[in-house]
Amino acid sequence: MHLWLAILLIAAMGLVLGLLGGGGSILTVPILVYALGVEAHAAIGLSLVLVGSTALVGAFLHQEAARVAWKDGLLFFCFGIPTNFLGATLSRHVSGTVLLILFGVLMEISGAAMLYKRREAGPDDQRKIWPVIIAGAAVGFLAGFLGVGGGFMVVPSLVLFLRIPIKSATGTSLLVIAANSALALFGRRRSLVVDWHLLIELVVPAVLTTYLGVKLTEHLSPPQLRRIFGVFVILFGLVMVATNLASLVFKH
């Protein structure tokens, strides 16, 4: 029964990932831990493989409609590599509960910013390299510090700072998530243990619903997609902050 529940929840994760370009790791780890009883460190490793492979498939699906900014995405990832390692090092000195509260607050800020975004970038809008450097480094640090793929931070950064249209930002975010996941897996290569049988059972529904999520973006206007992203991120951030604040209060 728990496996079927996990498959259903992972399918929902794939839908969110394909539709919004984020939400993979922050949803997958709790599903693996609480629905399947996977040990936390093993869940992180399995999540990286599952989310990374699913995000890569999603990026190529978006590319079919020419919605992946490959140059911006790869530059975004490269500039975030050094700060990703820095964030991961600093995070060891902060409790997991505090990290999740910080991430929840960041999600609310990102969601609100997306809701207040007024217009899409036009074809004549020029983009400079320095916003890519700053945004990539900042998201890389936060991804390493918070231990997540960073999709919920990548999409707003691409839209708000690099002026990439929301649909292109969604596909490009999946490329960055796949690259970040591969980087994290490389860092964990010596201690990585993956249940390949479980991975195959979960990756199939995740990829299928990611395909559905990508197709849904074709029927949504950019403002609709921004609103869905903003509302989803704000609500999820509120749940994370409330849950972890409650755990801090009850501990004391």
C-alpha positions in Angstrom: 0.0 0.0 0.0 2.8 2.4 0.9 4.5 1.7 -2.5 1.3 2.6 -4.4 0.9 5.8 -2.3 4.5 6.7 -3.0 4.0 6.1 -6.8 0.9 8.3 -6.7 2.8 11.1 -4.9 5.9 10.8 -7.1 3.6 11.1 -10.1 2.2 14.3 -8.6 5.8 15.5 -8.2 6.5 14.8 -11.9 3.5 16.8 -12.9 4.6 19.8 -10.8 8.2 19.5 -12.1 7.1 19.4 -15.8 4.5 22.2 -15.3 6.5 24.6 -13.0 10.1 23.7 -13.5 10.7 23.1 -9.8 9.5 21.2 -6.8 11.3 17.9 -7.4 13.7 17.4 -4.5 11.7 19.3 -1.9 8.8 17.0 -2.6 10.6 13.8 -3.3 12.7 13.4 -0.2 9.7 13.6 2.2 7.8 11.1 0.0 10.6 8.6 0.2 11.2 9.0 3.9 7.6 9.1 5.1 5.7 7.0 2.6 8.4 4.3 2.0 10.5 4.6 5.2 13.8 5.1 3.3 16.6 6.3 5.5 17.2 10.1 5.1 20.7 10.0 3.5 19.6 7.2 1.1 16.5 9.2 0.3 18.6 12.2 -0.7 20.8 10.1 -3.0 17.7 8.3 -4.6 16.0 11.7 -5.0 19.0 13.1 -6.8 18.9 10.3 -9.4 15.1 10.3 -9.7 14.7 14.1 -9.9 17.8 14.6 -12.1 16.8 12.0 -14.7 13.2 13.2 -14.7 14.3 16.9 -15.1 16.6 16.0 -17.9 13.7 14.3 -19.8 11.5 17.3 -19.1 14.2 19.7 -20.5 14.3 17.8 -23.7 10.5 17.7 -23.9 10.5 21.5 -23.5 13.2 21.8 -26.1 10.8 20.3 -28.7 9.0 23.6 -28.5 12.3 25.6 -28.4 11.7 26.6 -24.8 15.1 25.9 -23.3 17.7 28.7 -23.1 20.7 26.4 -23.2 23.4 29.1 -23.1 21.8 30.9 -20.1 21.0 27.7 -18.3 24.6 26.2 -18.6 26.2 29.6 -17.6 23.8 29.8 -14.7 24.9 26.4 -13.6 28.6 27.0 -14.1 28.6 30.2 -12.1 26.8 28.5 -9.3 29.3 25.6 -8.9 31.8 27.3 -6.5 29.1 28.9 -4.4 27.2 25.6 -4.3 30.2 23.9 -2.5 30.5 26.9 -0.2 26.8 26.8 0.7 27.0 23.0 1.4 30.0 23.6 3.7 28.3 26.4 5.7 25.0 24.4 6.0 26.7 21.9 8.3 26.7 24.5 11.0 22.9 25.1 10.8 20.1 22.7 12.0 17.9 21.0 9.4 14.8 22.7 10.9 16.2 26.2 10.5 17.3 25.4 7.0 13.7 24.3 6.1 12.3 27.5 7.7 14.7 29.6 5.7 13.8 27.8 2.5 10.1 28.2 3.2 10.6 32.0 3.7 12.6 32.1 0.4 9.8 30.3 -1.4 7.2 32.8 -0.2 9.4 35.7 -1.4 10.0 34.0 -4.8 6.2 33.3 -5.2 5.2 36.8 -4.3 7.7 38.2 -6.7 6.3 36.0 -9.5 2.8 37.2 -8.7 3.9 40.9 -9.0 5.8 40.3 -12.3 3.9 42.4 -14.8 5.1 41.6 -18.3 7.1 39.1 -20.3 10.4 40.1 -21.8 10.1 41.1 -25.4 12.3 39.9 -28.3 14.2 43.3 -28.3 15.0 43.2 -24.6 18.8 42.9 -24.2 20.2 40.6 -21.5 23.7 41.2 -20.1 26.1 38.7 -18.6 26.4 40.1 -15.1 22.9 39.2 -14.0 23.6 35.6 -15.1 26.7 35.6 -13.0 25.1 37.1 -9.9 21.9 35.1 -10.1 23.7 31.8 -10.9 26.1 32.3 -7.9 23.3 33.2 -5.6 21.1 30.3 -6.5 24.1 27.9 -6.4 24.9 29.0 -2.9 21.3 28.6 -1.8 21.0 25.2 -3.5 24.1 24.0 -1.7 23.2 25.6 1.6 19.6 24.2 1.6 20.4 20.9 -0.1 17.8 21.1 -2.8 17.8 21.2 -6.6 16.8 24.8 -6.6 14.0 24.8 -9.2 11.8 27.1 -7.1 14.7 29.6 -7.0 15.9 29.1 -10.6 12.6 30.0 -12.3 12.1 33.4 -10.5 15.8 34.2 -11.0 15.5 33.5 -14.8 12.3 35.5 -15.1 12.9 38.4 -12.8 16.7 39.0 -13.3 17.5 37.6 -16.7 14.1 38.6 -18.2 13.6 35.1 -19.8 9.9 34.4 -20.6 8.2 32.1 -18.0 7.8 29.1 -20.4 11.4 29.2 -21.4 12.4 29.7 -17.8 10.5 26.5 -16.9 12.4 24.4 -19.4 15.7 26.0 -18.7 15.2 25.4 -14.9 14.8 21.7 -15.6 18.2 21.8 -17.4 19.8 23.5 -14.4 18.2 21.0 -12.0 19.5 18.1 -14.0 23.0 19.6 -13.9 22.8 20.4 -10.2 21.7 16.9 -9.5 24.6 15.4 -11.5 27.0 17.6 -9.6 25.6 16.6 -6.2 25.7 12.9 -7.2 29.4 13.3 -8.2 30.0 14.7 -4.7 28.3 11.8 -3.1 29.7 9.1 -5.4 31.7 7.3 -2.7 28.8 7.0 -0.3 26.0 6.7 -2.8 23.7 3.7 -2.4 20.7 3.5 -4.8 17.9 0.9 -4.7 17.7 0.5 -8.5 14.6 -1.7 -8.4 12.7 1.0 -6.4 14.1 3.7 -8.7 12.7 2.0 -11.8 9.3 1.7 -10.1 9.2 5.4 -9.4 10.9 6.9 -12.4 8.3 5.6 -14.9 5.3 7.4 -13.4 7.5 10.5 -12.7 8.5 10.7 -16.4 5.0 10.1 -17.7 3.5 12.9 -15.6 6.4 15.2 -16.4 5.4 14.7 -20.0 1.8 15.6 -19.0 3.0 18.7 -17.1 5.0 19.9 -20.1 2.0 19.5 -22.4 -0.1 21.5 -20.0 2.2 24.5 -20.3 1.2 24.7 -24.0 -2.4 25.4 -23.0 -1.6 28.1 -20.4 -0.7 31.7 -21.1 2.4 33.2 -19.5 0.4 35.2 -16.9 -1.6 32.0 -15.9 1.6 30.0 -15.5 3.2 32.7 -13.4 0.1 32.8 -11.1 0.0 29.1 -10.7 3.8 29.1 -9.9 3.4 31.9 -7.4 0.4 30.6 -5.6 1.9 27.0 -5.4 5.2 28.2 -4.1 3.7 30.6 -1.5 1.3 27.9 -0.1 4.1 25.3 0.0 6.4 27.8 1.7 3.8 28.6 4.3 3.3 24.9 5.1 7.1 24.4 5.5 7.5 27.5 7.8 4.5 26.6 9.9 5.4 22.9 10.3 9.0 23.6 11.2 8.3 26.5 13.5 5.8 24.3 15.4 8.5 21.6 15.8 10.9 24.2 17.2 8.3 25.4 19.6 7.4 22.0 20.9 11.0 21.0 21.3 11.3 23.8 23.8 
